[in-house]
Amino acid sequence: MAKVLRTIFKGNTFKQSLMLAFKGIGYLFLYHRNMRIIFLAGISVFLLGLYFNLKGIELVALCITVTLVFLAEITNTAIELLMDMVTDKYHTKIKLIKDISAAVVVLTCLNAVAVGYILFVRKIFR
Protein backbone atom coordinates (compact mmCIF):
# COMPACT_ATOMS: atom_id res chain seq x y z
CA MET A 1 0.00 0.00 0.00
CA ALA A 2 2.78 2.45 0.92
CA LYS A 3 4.53 1.77 -2.39
CA VAL A 4 1.32 2.53 -4.30
CA LEU A 5 0.86 5.80 -2.38
CA ARG A 6 4.48 6.82 -3.03
CA THR A 7 3.95 6.16 -6.73
CA ILE A 8 0.74 8.16 -6.83
CA PHE A 9 2.12 11.09 -4.85
CA LYS A 10 5.61 11.05 -6.34
CA GLY A 11 6.40 14.63 -7.06
CA ASN A 12 9.09 16.75 -8.52
CA THR A 13 12.21 17.59 -6.61
CA PHE A 14 12.22 20.93 -4.83
CA LYS A 15 14.45 22.36 -7.55
CA GLN A 16 12.05 21.17 -10.28
CA SER A 17 9.07 22.63 -8.42
CA LEU A 18 10.88 25.93 -8.04
CA MET A 19 11.74 26.03 -11.74
CA LEU A 20 8.10 25.35 -12.67
CA ALA A 21 6.98 28.17 -10.39
CA PHE A 22 9.47 30.57 -12.00
CA LYS A 23 8.21 29.51 -15.44
CA GLY A 24 4.71 30.43 -14.27
CA ILE A 25 5.91 33.83 -13.10
CA GLY A 26 7.76 34.30 -16.39
CA TYR A 27 4.57 33.51 -18.30
CA LEU A 28 2.65 36.09 -16.26
CA PHE A 29 5.25 38.78 -16.96
CA LEU A 30 5.48 38.01 -20.67
CA TYR A 31 1.80 37.74 -21.47
CA HIS A 32 -0.09 39.74 -18.84
CA ARG A 33 0.33 43.50 -18.84
CA ASN A 34 -1.35 43.90 -15.44
CA MET A 35 1.33 41.76 -13.79
CA ARG A 36 4.06 44.01 -15.18
CA ILE A 37 2.18 47.09 -13.95
CA ILE A 38 1.70 45.59 -10.48
CA PHE A 39 5.38 44.62 -10.33
CA LEU A 40 6.57 48.12 -11.30
CA ALA A 41 4.13 49.73 -8.88
CA GLY A 42 5.23 47.39 -6.09
CA ILE A 43 8.93 48.10 -6.64
CA SER A 44 8.23 51.84 -6.89
CA VAL A 45 6.23 51.90 -3.68
CA PHE A 46 8.87 49.88 -1.84
CA LEU A 47 11.62 52.27 -3.02
CA LEU A 48 9.42 55.19 -1.97
CA GLY A 49 9.11 53.57 1.45
CA LEU A 50 12.90 53.38 1.71
CA TYR A 51 13.21 57.00 0.52
CA PHE A 52 10.81 58.21 3.22
CA ASN A 53 12.54 56.06 5.86
CA LEU A 54 9.47 54.05 6.79
CA LYS A 55 9.85 52.01 9.97
CA GLY A 56 10.48 48.29 9.67
CA ILE A 57 6.91 47.34 10.52
CA GLU A 58 5.62 49.86 7.96
CA LEU A 59 7.82 48.32 5.26
CA VAL A 60 6.54 44.88 6.25
CA ALA A 61 2.94 46.11 5.92
CA LEU A 62 3.82 47.58 2.53
CA CYS A 63 5.43 44.32 1.33
CA ILE A 64 2.50 42.23 2.53
CA THR A 65 0.07 44.58 0.82
CA VAL A 66 1.95 44.45 -2.50
CA THR A 67 2.19 40.67 -2.22
CA LEU A 68 -1.58 40.44 -1.68
CA VAL A 69 -2.16 42.39 -4.89
CA PHE A 70 0.23 40.01 -6.71
CA LEU A 71 -1.57 36.98 -5.30
CA ALA A 72 -4.97 38.36 -6.27
CA GLU A 73 -3.84 39.02 -9.84
CA ILE A 74 -2.20 35.59 -10.13
CA THR A 75 -5.34 33.90 -8.82
CA ASN A 76 -7.53 35.95 -11.14
CA THR A 77 -5.38 34.98 -14.13
CA ALA A 78 -5.45 31.30 -13.18
CA ILE A 79 -9.24 31.34 -12.79
CA GLU A 80 -9.70 33.11 -16.13
CA LEU A 81 -7.42 30.60 -17.90
CA LEU A 82 -9.27 27.71 -16.30
CA MET A 83 -12.65 29.09 -17.30
CA ASP A 84 -11.41 29.64 -20.87
CA MET A 85 -10.40 25.97 -20.93
CA VAL A 86 -13.87 24.87 -19.85
CA THR A 87 -15.64 26.45 -22.82
CA ASP A 88 -15.11 29.06 -25.48
CA LYS A 89 -18.83 29.81 -25.63
CA TYR A 90 -20.41 32.57 -23.59
CA HIS A 91 -21.87 31.31 -20.35
CA THR A 92 -23.45 33.52 -17.69
CA LYS A 93 -21.96 31.62 -14.74
CA ILE A 94 -18.46 31.62 -16.23
CA LYS A 95 -18.73 35.37 -16.77
CA LEU A 96 -19.84 35.73 -13.15
CA ILE A 97 -16.90 33.62 -11.94
CA LYS A 98 -14.49 35.79 -13.94
CA ASP A 99 -16.13 38.99 -12.65
CA ILE A 100 -15.87 37.78 -9.06
CA SER A 101 -12.19 36.87 -9.44
CA ALA A 102 -11.56 40.32 -10.95
CA ALA A 103 -13.39 41.86 -7.97
CA VAL A 104 -10.83 40.27 -5.67
CA VAL A 105 -8.09 42.16 -7.52
CA VAL A 106 -10.02 45.42 -7.27
CA LEU A 107 -10.56 44.98 -3.52
CA THR A 108 -6.89 44.22 -2.88
CA CYS A 109 -5.92 47.26 -4.94
CA LEU A 110 -8.28 49.45 -2.91
CA ASN A 111 -6.72 48.03 0.24
CA ALA A 112 -3.26 48.81 -1.16
CA VAL A 113 -4.29 52.41 -1.85
CA ALA A 114 -5.59 52.73 1.72
CA VAL A 115 -2.39 51.29 3.20
CA GLY A 116 -0.31 53.55 0.96
CA TYR A 117 -2.33 56.57 2.03
CA ILE A 118 -1.90 55.72 5.71
CA LEU A 119 1.85 55.16 5.35
CA PHE A 120 2.75 58.01 3.00
CA VAL A 121 0.35 60.94 3.39
CA ARG A 122 2.07 62.40 6.47
CA LYS A 123 5.54 61.89 4.99
CA ILE A 124 4.70 63.45 1.63
CA PHE A 125 2.94 66.55 2.99
CA ARG A 126 5.49 67.35 5.69
Buried (B, 14 or more C-beta within 10 A) or exposed (E): EEEEEEEEEEEEEEEEEEEEEEEEEEEBEEEBEEBEEBBEBBEEBBEBBEEBEBEEEBBEBBBEBBEBBBEBBBBBBEBBEEBEEEEEEEEEEBEEBBEEBBEBBEEBBEBBEEBBEEBBEEBEEE
